[in-house]
């Protein structure tokens, strides 16, 4: 009896601690984003600097640093174990050493706003460095380290990340392959809506 009670209590405890998704987020500009969601096990540093679009997904165990200004465009998906950064302290650590601890503005601290365009996908274990600027529809493959400008619809991978493909080719191939499954009319409607979005309409 005591053993089964302990097991039930342990199970409840684990259920209470497991990662969950919270629906509805507020952007720093006050907009309510009802379709955006974030894991209880992801951290946002400097939320006052986070400009957020709706339909954003931020999965488990991510570090989202908005302290230097961060824009996450509509529909972006940040998978798991991702760091999105707007500041870097590695130079400041070497310059200040012991004086770094508690310093309000240490020498060598770098800050740069980071931006993700609409409908980007950030694969697991990726790092977006301070000042990274991703265009629309970008796919960042797992374990990538992204710096600088990334053009619209790029597929990037590596450390440092480099462009290895175009998401439009990937998407159009999928649409073409789904003709029989979706039916001609549904496929044509989906393709037309997609091409209008790609064209910026």
Secondary structure, DSSP 8 states (H G I E B T S, - for coil): -HHHHHHHHHHHHHHHHS--EEEEEE-TTS-EEEEEEEETT-EEE-GGGEEE-TT-EE-SS-EEE-TT-EEE-TT-EE-SS-EE-SEE-HHHHHHHGGGGTT-TT-TT-EE--EEE-TT-EE-TT-EE-TT-EE-TT-EE-TT-EE-SEE-TTEEEEEBTEEEEEEHHHHHHHHHHHTHHHH-HHHHHHHHHHHHHHHTT-
